[in-house]
Amino acid sequence: MTAGLPKELKKEIEDYLRLTKVRPIITPDYVLTEDDVFWLSDLIKEYGTTAVVANLIRSLGKDFPFIITGAHCSMCGREENITLSKTKFCAALSSGWDYVCPICKRRQEDEAEKKRREEAKKFRQQLKKQQEEATQFFTETYLNPDSNWTIPLEKAFYRLSQVYDQTDKDKIAKYIRSMDYDDFLETPYWKAISYHKKRQAGFRCQLCNSDGYLVTHHRDYKRAYGWEIENLSELIVLCDSCHETHHLYN
């Protein structure tokens, strides 16, 4: 094999490209130097990827490795002889020749992975901070029995539901269960949920269909109390009479 492409063949390829912009012929009988690779990359800039790669390399007719001598790592300067498949060789030419040795490539990958981990950690910290702020806002706004609301309760329900999705739900449930039950019933949180359930029930008792005084009742306090938004099906709308009967037998 000949080390490097002869000047005559280079000139022939350049003339062929200049005149026809179609495929010249190059055979696998040469070991390319890095200068040859830079030369081919320059041809790409002048004639385009299709002319130099898609036609030039495809004209070889079969896959064979490209051996490149004296390839210099662009990061550490290490000189190596490398072998590339036709696919990788074409990709290297198309993107502009920039050889990186395996050691530096591994270092690049390690640095990229480290950066990815740091960004993921930063994102988790930011998400946690946002969750803590949303939890505090939810607690102070919707779980305060002294809050005075002027917006319609149904609108308040959808608004607090959106904020609830951003909170630490375990902390919210723990806070609710620590509250005095009478205070809990006066919170915007419970009033909005209670109204929402009554509206869904058509403002009628879900047992006797009465349209008298209605309350929203927990079917299961252990599972639903503190988790009402996620367990709306565990709430039932009852008239005063059915509510008393329900407590009497349960």
Contacts in CASP RR format, 6 or more apart in sequence:
PFRMAT RR
TARGET T0000
AUTHOR 0000-0000-0000
METHOD contacts of the structure
MODEL  1
MTAGLPKELKKEIEDYLRLTKVRPIITPDYVLTEDDVFWLSDLIKEYGTT
AVVANLIRSLGKDFPFIITGAHCSMCGREENITLSKTKFCAALSSGWDYV
CPICKRRQEDEAEKKRREEAKKFRQQLKKQQEEATQFFTETYLNPDSNWT
IPLEKAFYRLSQVYDQTDKDKIAKYIRSMDYDDFLETPYWKAISYHKKRQ
AGFRCQLCNSDGYLVTHHRDYKRAYGWEIENLSELIVLCDSCHETHHLYN
1 29 0 8 1.000
1 30 0 8 1.000
1 31 0 8 1.000
1 67 0 8 1.000
2 29 0 8 1.000
2 30 0 8 1.000
2 31 0 8 1.000
3 30 0 8 1.000
3 31 0 8 1.000
3 33 0 8 1.000
3 69 0 8 1.000
4 30 0 8 1.000
4 31 0 8 1.000
4 32 0 8 1.000
4 33 0 8 1.000
4 35 0 8 1.000
4 36 0 8 1.000
4 69 0 8 1.000
5 26 0 8 1.000
5 30 0 8 1.000
5 32 0 8 1.000
5 36 0 8 1.000
5 39 0 8 1.000
9 26 0 8 1.000
9 30 0 8 1.000
10 36 0 8 1.000
10 39 0 8 1.000
12 24 0 8 1.000
13 24 0 8 1.000
13 26 0 8 1.000
13 43 0 8 1.000
13 56 0 8 1.000
14 43 0 8 1.000
16 22 0 8 1.000
16 24 0 8 1.000
17 24 0 8 1.000
17 43 0 8 1.000
17 47 0 8 1.000
17 51 0 8 1.000
17 52 0 8 1.000
21 47 0 8 1.000
21 51 0 8 1.000
22 51 0 8 1.000
22 55 0 8 1.000
23 51 0 8 1.000
23 55 0 8 1.000
23 56 0 8 1.000
23 58 0 8 1.000
23 59 0 8 1.000
24 56 0 8 1.000
24 59 0 8 1.000
25 59 0 8 1.000
26 56 0 8 1.000
26 57 0 8 1.000
26 59 0 8 1.000
26 60 0 8 1.000
27 60 0 8 1.000
28 60 0 8 1.000
28 64 0 8 1.000
30 36 0 8 1.000
31 67 0 8 1.000
31 68 0 8 1.000
31 69 0 8 1.000
32 66 0 8 1.000
32 67 0 8 1.000
32 68 0 8 1.000
32 69 0 8 1.000
33 68 0 8 1.000
33 69 0 8 1.000
33 70 0 8 1.000
34 68 0 8 1.000
34 69 0 8 1.000
34 70 0 8 1.000
34 71 0 8 1.000
34 72 0 8 1.000
34 97 0 8 1.000
34 99 0 8 1.000
36 68 0 8 1.000
37 68 0 8 1.000
37 71 0 8 1.000
37 92 0 8 1.000
37 93 0 8 1.000
37 97 0 8 1.000
38 97 0 8 1.000
40 52 0 8 1.000
40 93 0 8 1.000
40 97 0 8 1.000
41 93 0 8 1.000
41 96 0 8 1.000
41 97 0 8 1.000
43 51 0 8 1.000
43 52 0 8 1.000
44 52 0 8 1.000
44 53 0 8 1.000
44 93 0 8 1.000
44 94 0 8 1.000
44 96 0 8 1.000
49 93 0 8 1.000
49 94 0 8 1.000
52 93 0 8 1.000
53 90 0 8 1.000
53 93 0 8 1.000
53 94 0 8 1.000
57 86 0 8 1.000
57 89 0 8 1.000
57 90 0 8 1.000
60 86 0 8 1.000
63 85 0 8 1.000
63 86 0 8 1.000
63 87 0 8 1.000
64 86 0 8 1.000
65 83 0 8 1.000
65 84 0 8 1.000
65 85 0 8 1.000
65 86 0 8 1.000
66 83 0 8 1.000
66 84 0 8 1.000
66 85 0 8 1.000
66 86 0 8 1.000
66 89 0 8 1.000
67 81 0 8 1.000
67 82 0 8 1.000
67 83 0 8 1.000
68 81 0 8 1.000
68 82 0 8 1.000
68 83 0 8 1.000
68 84 0 8 1.000
69 81 0 8 1.000
70 79 0 8 1.000
70 80 0 8 1.000
70 81 0 8 1.000
71 79 0 8 1.000
71 80 0 8 1.000
71 81 0 8 1.000
71 82 0 8 1.000
71 99 0 8 1.000
72 78 0 8 1.000
72 79 0 8 1.000
72 99 0 8 1.000
73 79 0 8 1.000
73 80 0 8 1.000
73 99 0 8 1.000
73 100 0 8 1.000
73 101 0 8 1.000
73 104 0 8 1.000
74 98 0 8 1.000
74 99 0 8 1.000
74 100 0 8 1.000
75 100 0 8 1.000
75 101 0 8 1.000
75 104 0 8 1.000
75 107 0 8 1.000
75 108 0 8 1.000
76 101 0 8 1.000
76 103 0 8 1.000
76 104 0 8 1.000
77 101 0 8 1.000
78 101 0 8 1.000
78 103 0 8 1.000
78 104 0 8 1.000
80 101 0 8 1.000
82 99 0 8 1.000
84 92 0 8 1.000
92 98 0 8 1.000
92 99 0 8 1.000
100 108 0 8 1.000
130 166 0 8 1.000
131 166 0 8 1.000
131 167 0 8 1.000
131 168 0 8 1.000
132 168 0 8 1.000
134 163 0 8 1.000
134 166 0 8 1.000
134 167 0 8 1.000
135 167 0 8 1.000
135 168 0 8 1.000
135 171 0 8 1.000
135 172 0 8 1.000
137 163 0 8 1.000
138 160 0 8 1.000
138 163 0 8 1.000
138 164 0 8 1.000
138 167 0 8 1.000
138 172 0 8 1.000
139 172 0 8 1.000
139 175 0 8 1.000
141 147 0 8 1.000
141 163 0 8 1.000
141 188 0 8 1.000
142 160 0 8 1.000
142 163 0 8 1.000
142 187 0 8 1.000
142 188 0 8 1.000
142 189 0 8 1.000
142 192 0 8 1.000
143 172 0 8 1.000
143 175 0 8 1.000
143 176 0 8 1.000
143 179 0 8 1.000
143 184 0 8 1.000
143 187 0 8 1.000
143 188 0 8 1.000
143 189 0 8 1.000
144 187 0 8 1.000
144 188 0 8 1.000
145 183 0 8 1.000
145 184 0 8 1.000
145 186 0 8 1.000
145 187 0 8 1.000
146 186 0 8 1.000
147 187 0 8 1.000
147 188 0 8 1.000
149 156 0 8 1.000
149 188 0 8 1.000
149 191 0 8 1.000
151 159 0 8 1.000
153 191 0 8 1.000
153 192 0 8 1.000
153 195 0 8 1.000
153 196 0 8 1.000
154 192 0 8 1.000
154 195 0 8 1.000
154 196 0 8 1.000
154 199 0 8 1.000
156 188 0 8 1.000
156 191 0 8 1.000
156 192 0 8 1.000
157 192 0 8 1.000
157 193 0 8 1.000
157 195 0 8 1.000
157 196 0 8 1.000
160 188 0 8 1.000
160 189 0 8 1.000
160 192 0 8 1.000
160 229 0 8 1.000
161 229 0 8 1.000
164 172 0 8 1.000
164 229 0 8 1.000
169 227 0 8 1.000
169 230 0 8 1.000
172 226 0 8 1.000
173 226 0 8 1.000
173 227 0 8 1.000
176 184 0 8 1.000
176 189 0 8 1.000
176 225 0 8 1.000
176 226 0 8 1.000
177 225 0 8 1.000
177 226 0 8 1.000
179 187 0 8 1.000
184 190 0 8 1.000
189 228 0 8 1.000
190 228 0 8 1.000
193 216 0 8 1.000
193 228 0 8 1.000
193 229 0 8 1.000
193 232 0 8 1.000
193 235 0 8 1.000
194 215 0 8 1.000
194 216 0 8 1.000
196 232 0 8 1.000
197 216 0 8 1.000
197 232 0 8 1.000
197 235 0 8 1.000
197 236 0 8 1.000
197 237 0 8 1.000
198 214 0 8 1.000
198 216 0 8 1.000
198 237 0 8 1.000
200 237 0 8 1.000
201 214 0 8 1.000
201 237 0 8 1.000
203 211 0 8 1.000
203 214 0 8 1.000
204 210 0 8 1.000
204 211 0 8 1.000
204 214 0 8 1.000
204 237 0 8 1.000
205 211 0 8 1.000
205 212 0 8 1.000
205 214 0 8 1.000
205 237 0 8 1.000
205 238 0 8 1.000
205 239 0 8 1.000
205 242 0 8 1.000
206 236 0 8 1.000
206 237 0 8 1.000
206 238 0 8 1.000
207 236 0 8 1.000
207 238 0 8 1.000
207 239 0 8 1.000
207 242 0 8 1.000
207 246 0 8 1.000
208 239 0 8 1.000
208 241 0 8 1.000
208 242 0 8 1.000
210 239 0 8 1.000
210 241 0 8 1.000
210 242 0 8 1.000
212 239 0 8 1.000
212 240 0 8 1.000
213 239 0 8 1.000
213 240 0 8 1.000
214 237 0 8 1.000
214 238 0 8 1.000
214 239 0 8 1.000
214 240 0 8 1.000
215 237 0 8 1.000
215 238 0 8 1.000
215 239 0 8 1.000
215 240 0 8 1.000
215 243 0 8 1.000
216 235 0 8 1.000
216 236 0 8 1.000
216 237 0 8 1.000
216 238 0 8 1.000
217 235 0 8 1.000
217 236 0 8 1.000
217 237 0 8 1.000
217 238 0 8 1.000
217 243 0 8 1.000
217 246 0 8 1.000
218 224 0 8 1.000
218 225 0 8 1.000
218 228 0 8 1.000
218 234 0 8 1.000
218 235 0 8 1.000
219 234 0 8 1.000
219 235 0 8 1.000
219 236 0 8 1.000
220 234 0 8 1.000
223 231 0 8 1.000
223 234 0 8 1.000
224 231 0 8 1.000
224 234 0 8 1.000
224 235 0 8 1.000
228 234 0 8 1.000
228 235 0 8 1.000
238 246 0 8 1.000
END
